[in-house]
Amino acid sequence: MEYRHLGHSGLHVSAISLGAWVTYGSQVGEEVAAECMKVAFDNGVNFFDNAEAYASGRAETVMGNVIRKLGWHRSDLVISTKLFWGGKGPKRGPNDVGLSRKRIIEGTDASLQRLQLDHVDLLYCHRPDPDTPIEETVRAMNHVLNQGKALYWGTSEWSAADIREAAVIAETNHLIGPLMEQPQYHMFHRDRVEREYAPLYNEIGLGLTIWSPLASGLLTGKYDNGLIPNTRASLPGMEWLKEELVGASAQPKIDVVKKLKPVAEGLGCSRAQLALAWCLKNPNVSSAITGATRPEQMKENLGALDVLPKLTNGVMREIESLLERAPRA
């Protein structure tokens, strides 16, 4: 396993990590989650990602049960969760959503209870909250850090302007600023990571733990024929994802994915491994968060680390020439 510093911190996270989005508590049960997490851990993965909103809190419960069952040392793990939408399901009060001081403090306590932990290593603001002053959020996150309930805090899908404002507020008031951002990043979704955030990597030492490096499976080739197999896109409530993967707007991307197949074959890898390695080629990516519904899927994802050294300048140029013809965001 390759370990990378998370931003400018001294914390090391595995280059490939395992996340619970959609799968834990909904698509897979605790037994399968344990099998996937064990494969990951046995191969050096130390970073496991979660959020209060995943399966309305059940994903945190599943992960907490697995960690306790497998008896891992807490110091060997980097556990994250994210706050914004709450974990209670559709019935929510006016203070159960957002990033107010009340929401952050109470949300952290609820997540820790579900995870059966006394602290998380990484705590993210899952989305920006236009209804709460950024200074209130910064101070609330520092309160949680000062209590020892989280070790580092960051953001997810915040604008560069908001992240910079949070960093300035923290510096001005001798507080701890955001260390990491969790954005979507893959071959078809690049501009925010490669352009918008570019100044922040040196300005504030921002690290990235990216989500959806396989574009929700599109880059694996499983949607080449335009059909939806038994994946997260087939779950109730995920119709928006189905449209992204096999809708009319997805066809140009599918055409590119098909053309990536011979590139992957030339490197002796799958398209999933190629797509993951491509993300990790970006030096600003601290960790690529993967999902797995089977242990074999986790093993395949880990194989991307063997592909990374094969991504020479020539191979990267070949990939880029194909991606130039695809829609991107």
Residue, then its C-alpha position, 0 to 999 in steps of 0.5 A: m500500500e502507498y500512504r500519502h500525507l493528507g494535505h500539509s498535515g503529518l497524517h498518512v492515509s492509504a492512497i486507496s480507501l474504502g467508503a460506505w456511500v449507498t452500499y452499507g446499510s442498504q445495498v449490502g449487509e453487515e457480513v459483506a461489509a465486514e468481508c470487504m473491510k477485512v480485505a481492504f485492511d489486510n492489504g494496507v487500507n487504513f482510511f474508511d469513509n462514512a457520513e451521517a446521511y448514508a442510509s440514514g445513519r445505518a452505514e455508520t452503525v454497520m461500520g461501527n459494528v464491523i470495527r468492533k467485531l474485527g477487533w482492530h486497534r483504533s490507532d491503525l484506522v483513519i475513520s471519517t464521517k460527514l455532517f449536514w443532512g442528519g441521519k434521522g431519515p425524512k422526518r427532520g426538525p428545523n435544526d437537523v440539517g445544516l452546519s450551525r453550531k448546534r447541528i455540528i455538535e449534536g451531529t458529531d455526538a450522534s455519529l460517534q454513538r452509531l460508530q461506537l467510537d470516542h472520536v473520528d479522525l476526519l470530520y467533514c462539512h458535507r456540503p456548504d450551508p448558505d444559511t449559516p455564517i462560515e465563521e460559526t461553522v469554523r468555530a463549531m468545528n474547532h469546538v469539536l476538535n478541542q473536545g477531542k471528538a475529531l482530529y482534523w476537519g474539512t469540507s466536501e463540495w465547497s467552492a474554493a472561495d468558501i474554503r479560502e474564507a474559512a481558512v482566513i477566518a481560522e488564521t485570523n482568530h488563531l483557530i484550526g482551518p480546513l485541512m481537506e476537501q472531499p470532491q467528486y473527481h474522475m476522468f469526466h469531472r475534473d475542472r474543480v480539482e484541476r482548476e478551481y482548487a489549484p491555488l489552495y494546494n499551496e496557499i493553505g495546504l489543502g489535501l483531497t480525498i476524492w469520491s466517485p473515482l470510477a464515475s459511479g461505475l461508468l468507467t469500469g465498462k459495466y454500462d457499455n451496452g446501455l443497460i443497468p445491471n444490479t448496481r446502486a443505480s438500480l436502487p429505489g431513489m437513485e433514478w438520477l444516477k441511472e440517467e447519468l449512467v445510461g441516459a442520452s447524455a451519457q452516450p458520449k462518455i460511454d463511447v470514450v470508455k469503450k475506447l479506453k479498453p485497449v489502453a487498459e489491456g495494453l497495460g494488463c489491467s482493467r478499466a476500473q484499475l486504469a481509472l483509479a490509477w489515473c486519479l492517483k496520478n494527480p499529486n494533490v489527491s491524498s486518497a481515492i475513496t472506492g466502494a465495494t459490494r464484494p471482496e473481489q471488487m475490493k481486490e480489483n480496486l487495490g490492483a490500481l496501485d500496480v498500474l500507477p507506475k505504468l502511467t508514463n507521460g506517453v500513456m497519459r497523453e494517449i488517455e488525454s487525447l481520448l478524454e478531450r472528446a468527452p464532456r467534462a465538468 
